[in-house]
Amino acid sequence: MNFTFQPRWKEELVCSSSLGELILEMPMGVPSIYLPTEAVWQAAAPEWARPYWNSIHVQLKAWCALRDIPLFVDDTASVFTQ
C-alpha cells in the first residue's frame, strides 16, 4: 500500500492512500510526527488501515528522514479520520 503525506494546519499530517485517509499528530512548535504503536494502531486506526501499520511506518520513516523531522512511535499517539 502506498501512502502520501501532507502537513496541514491544526498540527496534522494527512496520510492518504487508495483506500482512504487518516490523520496523525504533527506538532509544529517542534516539528515532529507521532505514530501510534502497532498495538494501539490495531485498536484505533480505521478498519481498512489496520493491516498496513508496517507499510505506513516504513514510508513515514523515509518521508520524515528526507525532511529531517523526528518520528516518534508512541503508545499515547492518536490516529484520526476526516
PyMOL Python script that loads the backbone (N, CA, C, O; Angstrom):
from pymol import cmd

cmd.read_pdbstr("""\
ATOM      1  N   MET A   1       0.845  -1.171   0.000  1.00  0.00           N
ATOM      2  CA  MET A   1       0.000   0.000   0.000  1.00  0.00           C
ATOM      3  C   MET A   1       0.896   1.243   0.000  1.00  0.00           C
ATOM      4  O   MET A   1       1.790   1.364   0.838  1.00  0.00           O
ATOM      5  N   ASN A   2       0.663   2.143  -0.918  1.00  0.00           N
ATOM      6  CA  ASN A   2       1.417   3.393  -0.970  1.00  0.00           C
ATOM      7  C   ASN A   2       0.653   4.507  -0.282  1.00  0.00           C
ATOM      8  O   ASN A   2      -0.552   4.666  -0.476  1.00  0.00           O
ATOM      9  N   PHE A   3       1.366   5.271   0.522  1.00  0.00           N
ATOM     10  CA  PHE A   3       0.802   6.422   1.220  1.00  0.00           C
ATOM     11  C   PHE A   3       1.494   7.688   0.758  1.00  0.00           C
ATOM     12  O   PHE A   3       2.675   7.672   0.413  1.00  0.00           O
ATOM     13  N   THR A   4       0.753   8.785   0.751  1.00  0.00           N
ATOM     14  CA  THR A   4       1.327  10.106   0.564  1.00  0.00           C
ATOM     15  C   THR A   4       1.057  10.887   1.840  1.00  0.00           C
ATOM     16  O   THR A   4       0.079  10.624   2.540  1.00  0.00           O
ATOM     17  N   PHE A   5       1.920  11.845   2.141  1.00  0.00           N
ATOM     18  CA  PHE A   5       1.844  12.584   3.392  1.00  0.00           C
ATOM     19  C   PHE A   5       1.800  14.078   3.099  1.00  0.00           C
ATOM     20  O   PHE A   5       2.600  14.598   2.322  1.00  0.00           O
ATOM     21  N   GLN A   6       0.848  14.758   3.737  1.00  0.00           N
ATOM     22  CA  GLN A   6       0.692  16.195   3.525  1.00  0.00           C
ATOM     23  C   GLN A   6       0.388  16.884   4.852  1.00  0.00           C
ATOM     24  O   GLN A   6      -0.668  16.656   5.443  1.00  0.00           O
ATOM     25  N   PRO A   7       1.312  17.731   5.326  1.00  0.00           N
ATOM     26  CA  PRO A   7       1.014  18.508   6.544  1.00  0.00           C
ATOM     27  C   PRO A   7      -0.129  19.483   6.265  1.00  0.00           C
ATOM     28  O   PRO A   7      -0.281  19.979   5.149  1.00  0.00           O
ATOM     29  N   ARG A   8      -0.922  19.747   7.292  1.00  0.00           N
ATOM     30  CA  ARG A   8      -1.948  20.781   7.179  1.00  0.00           C
ATOM     31  C   ARG A   8      -2.102  21.469   8.525  1.00  0.00           C
ATOM     32  O   ARG A   8      -1.640  20.976   9.554  1.00  0.00           O
ATOM     33  N   TRP A   9      -2.760  22.613   8.493  1.00  0.00           N
ATOM     34  CA  TRP A   9      -2.941  23.406   9.706  1.00  0.00           C
ATOM     35  C   TRP A   9      -3.565  22.569  10.811  1.00  0.00           C
ATOM     36  O   TRP A   9      -4.065  21.471  10.566  1.00  0.00           O
ATOM     37  N   LYS A  10      -3.533  23.083  11.994  1.00  0.00           N
ATOM     38  CA  LYS A  10      -4.007  22.394  13.201  1.00  0.00           C
ATOM     39  C   LYS A  10      -3.078  21.264  13.617  1.00  0.00           C
ATOM     40  O   LYS A  10      -3.493  20.338  14.314  1.00  0.00           O
ATOM     41  N   GLU A  11      -1.825  21.338  13.191  1.00  0.00           N
ATOM     42  CA  GLU A  11      -0.832  20.350  13.623  1.00  0.00           C
ATOM     43  C   GLU A  11      -1.216  18.921  13.244  1.00  0.00           C
ATOM     44  O   GLU A  11      -1.188  18.013  14.074  1.00  0.00           O
ATOM     45  N   GLU A  12      -1.572  18.746  11.980  1.00  0.00           N
ATOM     46  CA  GLU A  12      -1.985  17.444  11.490  1.00  0.00           C
ATOM     47  C   GLU A  12      -1.164  17.027  10.279  1.00  0.00           C
ATOM     48  O   GLU A  12      -0.710  17.864   9.498  1.00  0.00           O
ATOM     49  N   LEU A  13      -0.981  15.720  10.136  1.00  0.00           N
ATOM     50  CA  LEU A  13      -0.376  15.152   8.946  1.00  0.00           C
ATOM     51  C   LEU A  13      -1.422  14.247   8.311  1.00  0.00           C
ATOM     52  O   LEU A  13      -1.835  13.254   8.909  1.00  0.00           O
ATOM     53  N   VAL A  14      -1.850  14.590   7.104  1.00  0.00           N
ATOM     54  CA  VAL A  14      -2.831  13.778   6.388  1.00  0.00           C
ATOM     55  C   VAL A  14      -2.081  12.683   5.641  1.00  0.00           C
ATOM     56  O   VAL A  14      -1.169  12.960   4.862  1.00  0.00           O
ATOM     57  N   CYS A  15      -2.473  11.445   5.885  1.00  0.00           N
ATOM     58  CA  CYS A  15      -1.874  10.275   5.256  1.00  0.00           C
ATOM     59  C   CYS A  15      -2.919   9.693   4.307  1.00  0.00           C
ATOM     60  O   CYS A  15      -3.953   9.191   4.746  1.00  0.00           O
ATOM     61  N   SER A  16      -2.646   9.762   3.015  1.00  0.00           N
ATOM     62  CA  SER A  16      -3.625   9.342   2.007  1.00  0.00           C
ATOM     63  C   SER A  16      -3.167   8.082   1.295  1.00  0.00           C
ATOM     64  O   SER A  16      -1.977   7.873   1.058  1.00  0.00           O
ATOM     65  N   SER A  17      -4.145   7.247   0.959  1.00  0.00           N
ATOM     66  CA  SER A  17      -3.885   6.040   0.176  1.00  0.00           C
ATOM     67  C   SER A  17      -5.089   5.812  -0.730  1.00  0.00           C
ATOM     68  O   SER A  17      -6.068   6.556  -0.677  1.00  0.00           O
ATOM     69  N   SER A  18      -5.008   4.799  -1.543  1.00  0.00           N
ATOM     70  CA  SER A  18      -6.129   4.479  -2.430  1.00  0.00           C
ATOM     71  C   SER A  18      -7.350   3.985  -1.651  1.00  0.00           C
ATOM     72  O   SER A  18      -8.462   3.981  -2.179  1.00  0.00           O
ATOM     73  N   LEU A  19      -7.147   3.570  -0.405  1.00  0.00           N
ATOM     74  CA  LEU A  19      -8.260   3.072   0.404  1.00  0.00           C
ATOM     75  C   LEU A  19      -8.894   4.130   1.299  1.00  0.00           C
ATOM     76  O   LEU A  19     -10.002   3.934   1.797  1.00  0.00           O
ATOM     77  N   GLY A  20      -8.206   5.242   1.508  1.00  0.00           N
ATOM     78  CA  GLY A  20      -8.754   6.288   2.365  1.00  0.00           C
ATOM     79  C   GLY A  20      -7.671   7.182   2.938  1.00  0.00           C
ATOM     80  O   GLY A  20      -6.497   7.087   2.579  1.00  0.00           O
ATOM     81  N   GLU A  21      -8.103   8.059   3.849  1.00  0.00           N
ATOM     82  CA  GLU A  21      -7.195   8.988   4.506  1.00  0.00           C
ATOM     83  C   GLU A  21      -7.306   8.835   6.016  1.00  0.00           C
ATOM     84  O   GLU A  21      -8.350   8.464   6.551  1.00  0.00           O
ATOM     85  N   LEU A  22      -6.205   9.130   6.678  1.00  0.00           N
ATOM     86  CA  LEU A  22      -6.203   9.201   8.127  1.00  0.00           C
ATOM     87  C   LEU A  22      -5.277  10.329   8.529  1.00  0.00           C
ATOM     88  O   LEU A  22      -4.511  10.838   7.710  1.00  0.00           O
ATOM     89  N   ILE A  23      -5.348  10.717   9.785  1.00  0.00           N
ATOM     90  CA  ILE A  23      -4.599  11.871  10.259  1.00  0.00           C
ATOM     91  C   ILE A  23      -3.772  11.484  11.477  1.00  0.00           C
ATOM     92  O   ILE A  23      -4.256  10.820  12.393  1.00  0.00           O
ATOM     93  N   LEU A  24      -2.510  11.916  11.465  1.00  0.00           N
ATOM     94  CA  LEU A  24      -1.615  11.728  12.596  1.00  0.00           C
ATOM     95  C   LEU A  24      -1.265  13.082  13.190  1.00  0.00           C
ATOM     96  O   LEU A  24      -1.433  14.118  12.546  1.00  0.00           O
ATOM     97  N   GLU A  25      -0.778  13.063  14.419  1.00  0.00           N
ATOM     98  CA  GLU A  25      -0.366  14.287  15.099  1.00  0.00           C
ATOM     99  C   GLU A  25       0.965  14.780  14.533  1.00  0.00           C
ATOM    100  O   GLU A  25       1.893  14.001  14.321  1.00  0.00           O
ATOM    101  N   MET A  26       1.038  16.109  14.289  1.00  0.00           N
ATOM    102  CA  MET A  26       2.271  16.729  13.807  1.00  0.00           C
ATOM    103  C   MET A  26       2.443  18.079  14.507  1.00  0.00           C
ATOM    104  O   MET A  26       2.158  19.121  13.917  1.00  0.00           O
ATOM    105  N   PRO A  27       2.906  18.067  15.758  1.00  0.00           N
ATOM    106  CA  PRO A  27       3.103  19.332  16.474  1.00  0.00           C
ATOM    107  C   PRO A  27       4.068  20.242  15.723  1.00  0.00           C
ATOM    108  O   PRO A  27       5.107  19.795  15.237  1.00  0.00           O
ATOM    109  N   MET A  28       3.715  21.516  15.636  1.00  0.00           N
ATOM    110  CA  MET A  28       4.521  22.469  14.870  1.00  0.00           C
ATOM    111  C   MET A  28       5.515  23.248  15.730  1.00  0.00           C
ATOM    112  O   MET A  28       6.479  23.791  15.191  1.00  0.00           O
ATOM    113  N   GLY A  29       5.316  23.321  17.040  1.00  0.00           N
ATOM    114  CA  GLY A  29       6.267  24.034  17.881  1.00  0.00           C
ATOM    115  C   GLY A  29       7.657  23.475  17.686  1.00  0.00           C
ATOM    116  O   GLY A  29       8.615  24.219  17.479  1.00  0.00           O
ATOM    117  N   VAL A  30       7.761  22.183  17.751  1.00  0.00           N
ATOM    118  CA  VAL A  30       8.969  21.438  17.396  1.00  0.00           C
ATOM    119  C   VAL A  30       8.481  20.391  16.400  1.00  0.00           C
ATOM    120  O   VAL A  30       7.954  19.353  16.802  1.00  0.00           O
ATOM    121  N   PRO A  31       8.654  20.657  15.088  1.00  0.00           N
ATOM    122  CA  PRO A  31       8.093  19.733  14.094  1.00  0.00           C
ATOM    123  C   PRO A  31       8.489  18.283  14.369  1.00  0.00           C
ATOM    124  O   PRO A  31       9.668  17.957  14.505  1.00  0.00           O
ATOM    125  N   SER A  32       7.487  17.435  14.445  1.00  0.00           N
ATOM    126  CA  SER A  32       7.680  16.009  14.683  1.00  0.00           C
ATOM    127  C   SER A  32       6.386  15.303  14.297  1.00  0.00           C
ATOM    128  O   SER A  32       5.339  15.932  14.149  1.00  0.00           O
ATOM    129  N   ILE A  33       6.475  13.991  14.138  1.00  0.00           N
ATOM    130  CA  ILE A  33       5.310  13.178  13.798  1.00  0.00           C
ATOM    131  C   ILE A  33       5.170  12.101  14.867  1.00  0.00           C
ATOM    132  O   ILE A  33       6.158  11.524  15.322  1.00  0.00           O
ATOM    133  N   TYR A  34       3.932  11.845  15.256  1.00  0.00           N
ATOM    134  CA  TYR A  34       3.645  10.803  16.234  1.00  0.00           C
ATOM    135  C   TYR A  34       2.786   9.721  15.592  1.00  0.00           C
ATOM    136  O   TYR A  34       1.674   9.981  15.132  1.00  0.00           O
ATOM    137  N   LEU A  35       3.319   8.513  15.571  1.00  0.00           N
ATOM    138  CA  LEU A  35       2.624   7.342  15.052  1.00  0.00           C
ATOM    139  C   LEU A  35       2.315   6.424  16.228  1.00  0.00           C
ATOM    140  O   LEU A  35       3.203   6.138  17.032  1.00  0.00           O
ATOM    141  N   PRO A  36       1.069   5.954  16.345  1.00  0.00           N
ATOM    142  CA  PRO A  36       0.772   5.011  17.428  1.00  0.00           C
ATOM    143  C   PRO A  36       1.582   3.722  17.271  1.00  0.00           C
ATOM    144  O   PRO A  36       1.957   3.346  16.160  1.00  0.00           O
ATOM    145  N   THR A  37       1.842   3.059  18.378  1.00  0.00           N
ATOM    146  CA  THR A  37       2.470   1.738  18.311  1.00  0.00           C
ATOM    147  C   THR A  37       1.544   0.803  17.533  1.00  0.00           C
ATOM    148  O   THR A  37       0.368   1.105  17.330  1.00  0.00           O
ATOM    149  N   GLU A  38       2.078  -0.312  17.109  1.00  0.00           N
ATOM    150  CA  GLU A  38       1.251  -1.240  16.334  1.00  0.00           C
ATOM    151  C   GLU A  38       0.038  -1.716  17.129  1.00  0.00           C
ATOM    152  O   GLU A  38      -1.049  -1.858  16.567  1.00  0.00           O
ATOM    153  N   ALA A  39       0.206  -1.960  18.410  1.00  0.00           N
ATOM    154  CA  ALA A  39      -0.926  -2.416  19.236  1.00  0.00           C
ATOM    155  C   ALA A  39      -2.021  -1.358  19.309  1.00  0.00           C
ATOM    156  O   ALA A  39      -3.201  -1.674  19.164  1.00  0.00           O
ATOM    157  N   VAL A  40      -1.637  -0.114  19.530  1.00  0.00           N
ATOM    158  CA  VAL A  40      -2.618   0.978  19.585  1.00  0.00           C
ATOM    159  C   VAL A  40      -3.252   1.161  18.208  1.00  0.00           C
ATOM    160  O   VAL A  40      -4.459   1.378  18.101  1.00  0.00           O
ATOM    161  N   TRP A  41      -2.439   1.074  17.159  1.00  0.00           N
ATOM    162  CA  TRP A  41      -2.937   1.192  15.781  1.00  0.00           C
ATOM    163  C   TRP A  41      -4.055   0.180  15.526  1.00  0.00           C
ATOM    164  O   TRP A  41      -5.090   0.525  14.956  1.00  0.00           O
ATOM    165  N   GLN A  42      -3.846  -1.059  15.948  1.00  0.00           N
ATOM    166  CA  GLN A  42      -4.845  -2.103  15.717  1.00  0.00           C
ATOM    167  C   GLN A  42      -6.178  -1.787  16.399  1.00  0.00           C
ATOM    168  O   GLN A  42      -7.236  -2.204  15.929  1.00  0.00           O
ATOM    169  N   ALA A  43      -6.121  -1.061  17.491  1.00  0.00           N
ATOM    170  CA  ALA A  43      -7.348  -0.715  18.224  1.00  0.00           C
ATOM    171  C   ALA A  43      -7.972   0.598  17.748  1.00  0.00           C
ATOM    172  O   ALA A  43      -9.185   0.773  17.859  1.00  0.00           O
ATOM    173  N   ALA A  44      -7.160   1.528  17.216  1.00  0.00           N
ATOM    174  CA  ALA A  44      -7.657   2.876  16.958  1.00  0.00           C
ATOM    175  C   ALA A  44      -7.758   3.267  15.487  1.00  0.00           C
ATOM    176  O   ALA A  44      -8.543   4.150  15.142  1.00  0.00           O
ATOM    177  N   ALA A  45      -6.992   2.636  14.625  1.00  0.00           N
ATOM    178  CA  ALA A  45      -6.994   3.017  13.206  1.00  0.00           C
ATOM    179  C   ALA A  45      -8.287   2.568  12.537  1.00  0.00           C
ATOM    180  O   ALA A  45      -8.940   1.638  13.008  1.00  0.00           O
ATOM    181  N   PRO A  46      -8.660   3.228  11.436  1.00  0.00           N
ATOM    182  CA  PRO A  46      -9.815   2.746  10.677  1.00  0.00           C
ATOM    183  C   PRO A  46      -9.577   1.303  10.235  1.00  0.00           C
ATOM    184  O   PRO A  46      -8.438   0.901   9.994  1.00  0.00           O
ATOM    185  N   GLU A  47     -10.627   0.549  10.132  1.00  0.00           N
ATOM    186  CA  GLU A  47     -10.503  -0.879   9.816  1.00  0.00           C
ATOM    187  C   GLU A  47      -9.687  -1.129   8.552  1.00  0.00           C
ATOM    188  O   GLU A  47      -8.888  -2.065   8.512  1.00  0.00           O
ATOM    189  N   TRP A  48      -9.874  -0.307   7.519  1.00  0.00           N
ATOM    190  CA  TRP A  48      -9.151  -0.519   6.261  1.00  0.00           C
ATOM    191  C   TRP A  48      -7.638  -0.369   6.434  1.00  0.00           C
ATOM    192  O   TRP A  48      -6.865  -0.979   5.695  1.00  0.00           O
ATOM    193  N   ALA A  49      -7.208   0.448   7.419  1.00  0.00           N
ATOM    194  CA  ALA A  49      -5.788   0.750   7.603  1.00  0.00           C
ATOM    195  C   ALA A  49      -5.061  -0.218   8.534  1.00  0.00           C
ATOM    196  O   ALA A  49      -3.830  -0.243   8.551  1.00  0.00           O
ATOM    197  N   ARG A  50      -5.782  -0.997   9.291  1.00  0.00           N
ATOM    198  CA  ARG A  50      -5.149  -1.843  10.313  1.00  0.00           C
ATOM    199  C   ARG A  50      -4.085  -2.798   9.785  1.00  0.00           C
ATOM    200  O   ARG A  50      -3.071  -2.992  10.455  1.00  0.00           O
ATOM    201  N   PRO A  51      -4.274  -3.405   8.606  1.00  0.00           N
ATOM    202  CA  PRO A  51      -3.218  -4.309   8.124  1.00  0.00           C
ATOM    203  C   PRO A  51      -1.950  -3.600   7.646  1.00  0.00           C
ATOM    204  O   PRO A  51      -0.958  -4.259   7.335  1.00  0.00           O
ATOM    205  N   TYR A  52      -1.971  -2.268   7.584  1.00  0.00           N
ATOM    206  CA  TYR A  52      -0.883  -1.533   6.940  1.00  0.00           C
ATOM    207  C   TYR A  52       0.021  -0.762   7.903  1.00  0.00           C
ATOM    208  O   TYR A  52       0.710   0.167   7.481  1.00  0.00           O
ATOM    209  N   TRP A  53       0.034  -1.123   9.174  1.00  0.00           N
ATOM    210  CA  TRP A  53       0.888  -0.390  10.113  1.00  0.00           C
ATOM    211  C   TRP A  53       2.360  -0.435   9.671  1.00  0.00           C
ATOM    212  O   TRP A  53       3.023   0.601   9.634  1.00  0.00           O
ATOM    213  N   ASN A  54       2.855  -1.591   9.347  1.00  0.00           N
ATOM    214  CA  ASN A  54       4.264  -1.704   8.954  1.00  0.00           C
ATOM    215  C   ASN A  54       4.545  -0.878   7.703  1.00  0.00           C
ATOM    216  O   ASN A  54       5.570  -0.201   7.628  1.00  0.00           O
ATOM    217  N   SER A  55       3.666  -0.926   6.744  1.00  0.00           N
ATOM    218  CA  SER A  55       3.839  -0.179   5.500  1.00  0.00           C
ATOM    219  C   SER A  55       3.881   1.323   5.760  1.00  0.00           C
ATOM    220  O   SER A  55       4.770   2.013   5.262  1.00  0.00           O
ATOM    221  N   ILE A  56       2.931   1.831   6.533  1.00  0.00           N
ATOM    222  CA  ILE A  56       2.924   3.269   6.809  1.00  0.00           C
ATOM    223  C   ILE A  56       4.137   3.652   7.650  1.00  0.00           C
ATOM    224  O   ILE A  56       4.699   4.731   7.460  1.00  0.00           O
ATOM    225  N   HIS A  57       4.545   2.794   8.569  1.00  0.00           N
ATOM    226  CA  HIS A  57       5.717   3.086   9.400  1.00  0.00           C
ATOM    227  C   HIS A  57       6.970   3.245   8.535  1.00  0.00           C
ATOM    228  O   HIS A  57       7.713   4.213   8.694  1.00  0.00           O
ATOM    229  N   VAL A  58       7.203   2.309   7.632  1.00  0.00           N
ATOM    230  CA  VAL A  58       8.383   2.354   6.766  1.00  0.00           C
ATOM    231  C   VAL A  58       8.350   3.601   5.874  1.00  0.00           C
ATOM    232  O   VAL A  58       9.349   4.310   5.753  1.00  0.00           O
ATOM    233  N   GLN A  59       7.198   3.861   5.254  1.00  0.00           N
ATOM    234  CA  GLN A  59       7.086   5.006   4.353  1.00  0.00           C
ATOM    235  C   GLN A  59       7.179   6.335   5.105  1.00  0.00           C
ATOM    236  O   GLN A  59       7.797   7.284   4.623  1.00  0.00           O
ATOM    237  N   LEU A  60       6.570   6.397   6.271  1.00  0.00           N
ATOM    238  CA  LEU A  60       6.611   7.618   7.071  1.00  0.00           C
ATOM    239  C   LEU A  60       8.025   7.876   7.595  1.00  0.00           C
ATOM    240  O   LEU A  60       8.472   9.022   7.652  1.00  0.00           O
ATOM    241  N   LYS A  61       8.714   6.822   7.971  1.00  0.00           N
ATOM    242  CA  LYS A  61      10.105   6.966   8.435  1.00  0.00           C
ATOM    243  C   LYS A  61      10.974   7.570   7.331  1.00  0.00           C
ATOM    244  O   LYS A  61      11.788   8.455   7.595  1.00  0.00           O
ATOM    245  N   ALA A  62      10.801   7.095   6.096  1.00  0.00           N
ATOM    246  CA  ALA A  62      11.566   7.626   4.964  1.00  0.00           C
ATOM    247  C   ALA A  62      11.178   9.078   4.678  1.00  0.00           C
ATOM    248  O   ALA A  62      12.045   9.915   4.426  1.00  0.00           O
ATOM    249  N   TRP A  63       9.882   9.377   4.715  1.00  0.00           N
ATOM    250  CA  TRP A  63       9.397  10.740   4.470  1.00  0.00           C
ATOM    251  C   TRP A  63       9.969  11.692   5.513  1.00  0.00           C
ATOM    252  O   TRP A  63      10.434  12.779   5.170  1.00  0.00           O
ATOM    253  N   CYS A  64       9.940  11.300   6.765  1.00  0.00           N
ATOM    254  CA  CYS A  64      10.475  12.133   7.846  1.00  0.00           C
ATOM    255  C   CYS A  64      11.981  12.323   7.700  1.00  0.00           C
ATOM    256  O   CYS A  64      12.480  13.427   7.916  1.00  0.00           O
ATOM    257  N   ALA A  65      12.709  11.284   7.343  1.00  0.00           N
ATOM    258  CA  ALA A  65      14.164  11.376   7.196  1.00  0.00           C
ATOM    259  C   ALA A  65      14.544  12.383   6.114  1.00  0.00           C
ATOM    260  O   ALA A  65      15.498  13.143   6.284  1.00  0.00           O
ATOM    261  N   LEU A  66      13.812  12.394   5.013  1.00  0.00           N
ATOM    262  CA  LEU A  66      14.096  13.338   3.924  1.00  0.00           C
ATOM    263  C   LEU A  66      13.871  14.791   4.346  1.00  0.00           C
ATOM    264  O   LEU A  66      14.468  15.708   3.782  1.00  0.00           O
ATOM    265  N   ARG A  67      13.014  14.989   5.333  1.00  0.00           N
ATOM    266  CA  ARG A  67      12.669  16.337   5.782  1.00  0.00           C
ATOM    267  C   ARG A  67      13.292  16.691   7.131  1.00  0.00           C
ATOM    268  O   ARG A  67      13.050  17.766   7.679  1.00  0.00           O
ATOM    269  N   ASP A  68      14.091  15.772   7.650  1.00  0.00           N
ATOM    270  CA  ASP A  68      14.732  15.968   8.955  1.00  0.00           C
ATOM    271  C   ASP A  68      13.706  16.257  10.053  1.00  0.00           C
ATOM    272  O   ASP A  68      13.895  17.142  10.887  1.00  0.00           O
ATOM    273  N   ILE A  69      12.615  15.486  10.030  1.00  0.00           N
ATOM    274  CA  ILE A  69      11.549  15.602  11.032  1.00  0.00           C
ATOM    275  C   ILE A  69      11.579  14.334  11.885  1.00  0.00           C
ATOM    276  O   ILE A  69      11.512  13.233  11.339  1.00  0.00           O
ATOM    277  N   PRO A  70      11.677  14.461  13.203  1.00  0.00           N
ATOM    278  CA  PRO A  70      11.675  13.273  14.056  1.00  0.00           C
ATOM    279  C   PRO A  70      10.339  12.519  13.986  1.00  0.00           C
ATOM    280  O   PRO A  70       9.270  13.127  13.932  1.00  0.00           O
ATOM    281  N   LEU A  71      10.424  11.211  13.987  1.00  0.00           N
ATOM    282  CA  LEU A  71       9.253  10.336  14.039  1.00  0.00           C
ATOM    283  C   LEU A  71       9.275   9.603  15.367  1.00  0.00           C
ATOM    284  O   LEU A  71      10.268   8.966  15.719  1.00  0.00           O
ATOM    285  N   PHE A  72       8.172   9.695  16.104  1.00  0.00           N
ATOM    286  CA  PHE A  72       8.050   9.009  17.382  1.00  0.00           C
ATOM    287  C   PHE A  72       6.934   7.974  17.290  1.00  0.00           C
ATOM    288  O   PHE A  72       5.809   8.303  16.914  1.00  0.00           O
ATOM    289  N   VAL A  73       7.241   6.737  17.629  1.00  0.00           N
ATOM    290  CA  VAL A  73       6.236   5.677  17.736  1.00  0.00           C
ATOM    291  C   VAL A  73       5.917   5.575  19.207  1.00  0.00           C
ATOM    292  O   VAL A  73       6.776   5.241  20.023  1.00  0.00           O
ATOM    293  N   ASP A  74       4.652   5.871  19.545  1.00  0.00           N
ATOM    294  CA  ASP A  74       4.312   6.095  20.947  1.00  0.00           C
ATOM    295  C   ASP A  74       2.931   5.531  21.280  1.00  0.00           C
ATOM    296  O   ASP A  74       1.995   5.641  20.489  1.00  0.00           O
ATOM    297  N   ASP A  75       2.822   4.928  22.461  1.00  0.00           N
ATOM    298  CA  ASP A  75       1.542   4.383  22.933  1.00  0.00           C
ATOM    299  C   ASP A  75       0.462   5.448  23.102  1.00  0.00           C
ATOM    300  O   ASP A  75      -0.727   5.133  23.056  1.00  0.00           O
ATOM    301  N   THR A  76       0.861   6.698  23.296  1.00  0.00           N
ATOM    302  CA  THR A  76      -0.122   7.765  23.527  1.00  0.00           C
ATOM    303  C   THR A  76      -0.496   8.514  22.256  1.00  0.00           C
ATOM    304  O   THR A  76      -1.340   9.409  22.301  1.00  0.00           O
ATOM    305  N   ALA A  77       0.114   8.169  21.121  1.00  0.00           N
ATOM    306  CA  ALA A  77      -0.192   8.853  19.860  1.00  0.00           C
ATOM    307  C   ALA A  77      -1.593   8.465  19.389  1.00  0.00           C
ATOM    308  O   ALA A  77      -2.111   7.393  19.698  1.00  0.00           O
ATOM    309  N   SER A  78      -2.175   9.383  18.632  1.00  0.00           N
ATOM    310  CA  SER A  78      -3.540   9.179  18.134  1.00  0.00           C
ATOM    311  C   SER A  78      -3.539   9.055  16.621  1.00  0.00           C
ATOM    312  O   SER A  78      -2.627   9.522  15.938  1.00  0.00           O
ATOM    313  N   VAL A  79      -4.577   8.418  16.119  1.00  0.00           N
ATOM    314  CA  VAL A  79      -4.850   8.354  14.687  1.00  0.00           C
ATOM    315  C   VAL A  79      -6.325   8.716  14.527  1.00  0.00           C
ATOM    316  O   VAL A  79      -7.187   8.193  15.233  1.00  0.00           O
ATOM    317  N   PHE A  80      -6.598   9.622  13.585  1.00  0.00           N
ATOM    318  CA  PHE A  80      -7.957  10.121  13.377  1.00  0.00           C
ATOM    319  C   PHE A  80      -8.367   9.900  11.934  1.00  0.00           C
ATOM    320  O   PHE A  80      -7.524   9.662  11.069  1.00  0.00           O
ATOM    321  N   THR A  81      -9.659   9.978  11.680  1.00  0.00           N
ATOM    322  CA  THR A  81     -10.169  10.012  10.317  1.00  0.00           C
ATOM    323  C   THR A  81     -10.793  11.380  10.078  1.00  0.00           C
ATOM    324  O   THR A  81     -11.049  12.132  11.019  1.00  0.00           O
ATOM    325  N   GLN A  82     -11.031  11.686   8.829  1.00  0.00           N
ATOM    326  CA  GLN A  82     -11.562  13.004   8.458  1.00  0.00           C
ATOM    327  C   GLN A  82     -12.849  13.318   9.175  1.00  0.00           C
ATOM    328  O   GLN A  82     -13.423  14.388   8.972  1.00  0.00           O
TER     329      GLN A  82
END
""", "prot")
cmd.dss("prot")
cmd.show_as("cartoon", "prot")
cmd.util.cbc("prot")
cmd.orient("prot")
